[in-house]
Amino acid sequence: MLKYSAKRLLQSIITLFIIITIVFSLMRLMPVEGYFQNFEKMDDAQIQAALKSMGLLDPLWVQLKNFFIQLFHGSLGKSLIYRPNVPVMDIIADKAPISIIMGLVSMAISLLLGIPLGTAMARSKSKFWDKFGTAFIVFITAVPAAVYYLLIQLYFTEWFNIPILFSLSDPKSWILPTLSLALPNTALYAMWLRRYMVDELNKDYIKLARAKGVSNKDIMKNHVFRNAFVPLIQYLPSSLLYTIMGSIYIESLYSIPGMGGLLVNVIQRQDNNMVQALVLIFSAIGIIGLLLGDILMNLMDPRISFENKGGAR
């Protein structure tokens, strides 16, 4: 397991390097007009002086080298446009707690709803809960998220008298964003748990347990659910980390001052340092989540070995 983890860690570092290099290069290809609020009032000398002060006149490889040197020293630079000369990490530190709290709450909702729903679907195959769960999963999967997010915002705010925009001081305004964030993961957990439980129910050892007179309740609790949850657990770290950082669309929809809305804002303002930092953070979160999922699955079931051929995902 240690050898596999070291190999995956090295692959993750290489992947992050490639991602940030591509994003860094693409941002430098954007028009220089985006760097200045009063571009039309500036003459060529002023524009060139400003670009030079930001290091944007250096060759691309020099800018990239300087960025990675800065990164290795633990700095993500300063904001150029969003909040000029303010360290990027200070800005992110103001936004991250909101996304973290909202993500944790929505993740808890997903687990509390998705796991019981998946279990009920497996236990009542082709009956009410199975049909209800299937309809819910198909709806969440097939309908674009933007559609049901808007429906929730438009109708739930009216039916339940909930504020349409987010406010830190109003607990009621947290309800719809966290519920919206929870829906995709709820469908995901229910779908995969049902699949894995149905697979377990068709195995020979379950038939043998029933032949020996083991009650259906004990079979479901001690064998089916436990074994079905092992492959599902690999998705938990990545989905948890993604949810913690918040949904870009949800935060924009409800005007939530979190990480997702920040990314949209700095892309629109062409703040290179902010975009690079956020892309780096989001990419690292996804890669770490996948690695933690594999490790957690191995800890839950020591029989799983990723070092054998075909073991790695």
N, C-alpha and C positions, 0 to 999 in steps of 0.2 A: 504493500500500500504506500509506503514511503517513497519507493522508486517511482510509482505511478504519479503521486502527488507532485514530486519534483519535476517530472516530465511535463505535467499539465501546467505547472507554474511557469516553466520556461516558455511553453507555447502561449500562455496568456500574456506574458511580457512582450513577446514578438507580435502578437495580435494587437495589443494596445499601441505598440510603436507604429505599426502599419496604419491603424485607424487614425491616430493623431497626426501622422504625416500627411495623409490624404486630406483630412479636414483643414489642416494648416495651409496646405498648398491651394486648396479650393478657395479659402477665404481671401488669399492674396490675389486671386484672379478677379475679385469683385471690383466694380468701379470705385475710384477714390472719392467720388462725390459723397459716398455714404459716411466718410470719416468726419465730415464737417457740416455743422448746422447752417452756416452762412457761406456755403460754397460759392454762390453767385456773386457775393460781395468781395471775394478774395481774389487778388491777382496771382499770377504764376509764381512770383517770388515768395509770397506768403504760403502758398500751397506747398511748394517744394521745401521750404524751411520747416513747416509743420510735419510733413512726411518724414523728413530727415530726423527730426527730434523723436519721432516714434519708431525709428529704425526700419521704416518701410521702403527706403531706397536701397538698402543693402541687397545683394544677391539672395535669392530664395534659400540656398543652402546655408548661407551665413545666418539668416533669420532663424532657420530651423535649428541650427547648431546652438545659437544663443538661447532659444527657447528650452531645449533639452538640458543645457547647462543650468539654466535657471530652475528647471523642474527638479534636477538632481540635488539642488541646494534647498529644496523644500518650498519653493515659491512658485506661484502660478501667475505672478505679475500683477499689474494694476489695471483697473478698468480704464479704457480709453475714452468712452463716450457715455455709457450708462450712468456711471458716477465717477467722473474724471479723477485720476490719481488716487482713488481709494483701492486698497488691496483687494484682489478678487476673493480671497478667502474670507475677508470681513463681510463682504456682501453675501456670500453663500451662507455664512454662519447665521446671518439674520433671517434667511429664507428657509433653511433646512429644517429647523424644529417644527414648523407648521406641517411640512410634507411628511415628516417622520411620524408625528402624532396621528395625522389623518390616515397615513398608510397603515399603521399598527391597528387602529380601530377598524378600518375596512377589512384588513386581513383576518382579524378575530371574527368579524361578521361572516366572512367567506367560509371559515372553518366551521363555525357553529351552524351554518345553513347547508353547506355543500356536503360535508361528511354524513350527517344524518339523512340527507336526501338521497345520496348515492347508496347508502345502506338500505334504505327503505325500497329503493328501486330494485335492488338485487334480491331482496327478500320477497317482494310481491311482483315477480316477473309477469308481464303482460296484464297486470291489474292496475288499479287506480293510480298508485304512487309511481309506478313505472311509466304509465302513460303521461301523467302530469309532469314528471321529471324530464321525460323525453321531449315533450312540447316546450318546456322551459329551455332546455339545452339547445334545441333546434332554433328557437327564437333568438336567443343570445348569440348563437354562432352565425346564423344566416343573415340577421338584420344588422346593418351597419351600426356601430356603437353610437355614432353621432345622432342617429334617429331616436333610439330609446332614451338617450341622455336628454335630448330636447323635450321628449314627451314627459319624462319625469319632472323636468324643471317647470314646464308649462302647466301641467295639470296638478301635480302634487302640491305645488306652492299655493294653488287656489283651493284645492280640496281640504288641505290640512292647515291652511293659514301659516305656511312656512316662508320665511324671507327668501326672496329670489337670489339675493347676492350674499356672499360670505362676509361674516363679521366676527372678529376674534372675541368680542365681548358678548355675543349672542349664541348660546349653545344650540338653539334651534336651527341656526343657519349651517351647522355642521352635518345635519341629518342627511340631506339629499346628496351632497358631494360624497360622503363616506358610503352611502348606499349604492350610488352609481359606480364607485370604484370597486365595490365588493361583488357586483353582479358577474363580471367575466370569470373571476376566480371561483365563484360559487358554482357556476356551470362546469368549469374545468374539473374541479374536485369531484363533483357528482358524477360526471361522465366517466372519468377514469376509474374511480372507486367501484362504480357499478360493473365496469368491464372486468376489472381484476377479480372482483368477488364472484362474478358469474363464471369466470375461468376456473377459479378455485373450486366452486361447487360441482363442476363437471369432472374433477380429478378422482382417481381411483381411491385415494386415501379417505376422501369424504364418503364415498360409497361404502367403504369398509367400516368406517365409524358408525354410519347409520345401520349397517347390518349387525353391528355389535350392540346396538340399542342406545347409543349416545343420543341425548336429546338434541333437537334442532337448535335450541337456544345455545347450548354449550358448543355445538359445532360452529355456529356463526360467530360466537364471541371468541373462542379459544383457538380456532383454526382458520376459518375463512377470512374474517376481518383482519386478524394479525398478519397473515401471509399476504393479503391483498394490499395492505397499507405500506408494505416495504417498497414496492416499485413506485408507489405514489409519492413517497417521502422525498424522492430526488427532486421533485418539482417545487417543494416548499421553500427552500432558501432563495431560489431565483425569483419566484413569484412574490415572496415576502419583500425582498430587496427592491424589486421593481415597484411594488405597490407603495413602499415607504417613500420612495422618491417622488411619488405622485404622478398623476396623469396630466400630460401636457394639455389635452383638450379640456378635461374637467376643471383644471385650475384656471384656464382661460375663460371657460363658460361661466364660472361662479365668481370670477375676479378674486381668486385666492392668491395671496402674496407668497407663493411657494416656489419650489425649484422648477416645476414644469412651466409655469407662466413666465418665470425669469428667462428660460431658454428661448421662448418665442420672442420675448421683448428684445433680448440682446442680438438675436439674429436679424430682426427688423432694423435695429440701429447699427448693425455691422460692427459690433464691438468684438474684435478678434480675440482678445485675451479672455473675455468672458465666455465666448462660444467654445474656445479650445478647452477651457477648464471644465465647463459643464459636460462637453462631449467625453472628455477623459473620465470624469466621475461616473457618468451613466454607463460608459463602456466597461469600466472596471467593475461596476456593480453587477452587470450581466455576467461577466466572465467569472467573478468570484462566486456568484450564485450557482453556476453550473458545477464548479469545482466542489463547493460545499455540499451540493446535492449528492454527488458521487461518494464523497467521504461519509456523509450521514447514512446513506444507504448501506455502505459497507459495515458501519458500526451497528446498524440495526440487524443485519444478517451477515455474520462473519463468513458464511459459505460463499458469498460473492467475492470474486477476485478479478480485479481489472487488469492484472498483469498477465493473465492468460490470453491467448490469441482470441480475438473476437470479444474480449471482455469490455473494452473501452467503448464509450458511445461515440 
